[in-house]
Amino acid sequence: QVQLVESGGGLVQPGGSLRLSCAASGIIFKIYVMGWYRQAPGKQRELVATITSGGTTIYADSVKGRFTISRDNAKNTVYLQMNSLKPEDTAVYYCNAVRGPSMDYWGKGTLVTVSS
């Protein structure tokens, strides 16, 4: 059974930092592209960042220079370091693992609220 479990969300003030983690089980983690997506209230889910098995990363323009995605294949975990947070970063953040059309898995999400 595949499980992706996110953690690290919470309430933070504008300008602050958070580090999200996603622990994966039930998959051969190192061969999957891992990603973080987010969904703000009333909006569609959007890509935040992805990282391939080889470490190649892609970021949404809105988070470039502020967020960093990384992975630890030994721990089956992907991270999202979020710095200089803004109120518009408020959303539920979801972890994704994908290998192909039939191997596409999602976590349940963790809420990040940026507010003073």
C-alpha positions in Angstrom: 0.0 0.0 0.0 1.4 3.4 -1.1 1.4 6.1 1.5 2.6 9.7 1.3 2.5 11.5 4.7 3.1 15.2 4.8 4.1 17.1 7.9 5.5 20.5 8.9 2.6 22.8 8.1 1.3 25.4 10.4 0.8 29.1 11.0 3.7 31.4 10.3 4.1 35.2 10.0 4.9 36.9 6.7 8.6 36.7 6.0 8.9 33.5 8.1 10.0 30.0 7.1 8.7 26.5 7.3 10.0 23.1 6.2 7.6 20.6 4.9 8.4 16.9 4.8 6.8 14.0 3.0 7.6 10.5 4.0 6.9 7.8 1.4 6.3 4.1 1.8 5.1 1.3 -0.5 7.1 2.6 -3.5 10.6 2.4 -4.8 11.1 6.0 -3.8 14.4 6.6 -5.6 12.9 6.0 -9.1 9.9 8.4 -8.7 9.6 12.0 -9.6 8.6 13.8 -6.4 6.7 17.0 -6.2 4.9 19.5 -4.1 1.6 21.1 -5.2 -0.7 23.5 -3.4 -4.3 24.5 -3.4 -5.5 27.7 -2.0 -9.2 28.3 -1.0 -11.3 28.7 -4.1 -8.4 28.0 -6.5 -7.2 25.0 -8.5 -4.3 22.9 -7.4 -1.0 24.2 -8.8 2.5 23.0 -9.1 5.0 24.3 -6.6 8.1 22.3 -7.3 9.3 18.9 -8.5 12.5 16.9 -8.3 13.6 14.0 -10.4 15.4 10.9 -9.3 18.6 12.5 -10.6 18.0 15.7 -8.6 16.8 18.0 -11.4 14.3 20.5 -10.1 11.5 22.7 -11.5 9.8 25.5 -9.6 6.8 27.6 -10.2 7.7 31.2 -11.0 5.9 32.4 -7.9 8.3 30.5 -5.5 11.6 30.7 -7.4 14.3 32.0 -5.1 12.2 31.4 -2.0 11.5 27.7 -1.9 13.8 24.8 -2.2 12.8 21.2 -2.9 15.2 18.3 -1.9 15.0 14.6 -1.4 16.7 12.0 0.7 16.5 8.7 -1.0 17.9 6.8 2.0 15.0 8.1 4.1 12.3 7.9 1.4 11.6 11.6 2.1 11.1 14.7 0.1 11.3 18.2 1.6 10.2 21.7 0.8 12.1 24.5 2.5 9.9 27.6 2.3 11.5 31.0 3.1 10.3 34.6 2.9 6.7 33.3 3.1 3.9 35.6 1.9 0.2 35.6 2.6 -0.5 34.3 -0.9 1.5 31.2 -0.1 -1.4 30.2 2.2 -2.7 26.8 0.9 -2.9 23.1 1.6 0.3 21.6 0.3 0.3 18.2 -1.2 3.1 15.7 -1.8 3.0 13.8 -5.1 5.0 10.8 -6.4 4.8 9.9 -10.1 6.4 7.3 -12.3 3.8 7.0 -15.0 0.1 7.3 -15.7 -0.7 4.3 -13.5 1.8 5.2 -10.8 0.7 8.6 -9.6 0.1 9.0 -5.9 -0.9 11.8 -3.6 -0.7 12.6 0.1 -3.6 14.0 2.1 -2.0 17.5 2.4 -0.7 19.8 5.2 -2.1 23.3 5.7 0.2 26.3 5.6 -1.2 29.6 6.8 0.8 32.8 6.4 -0.7 35.5 8.4 0.2 38.2 11.0 
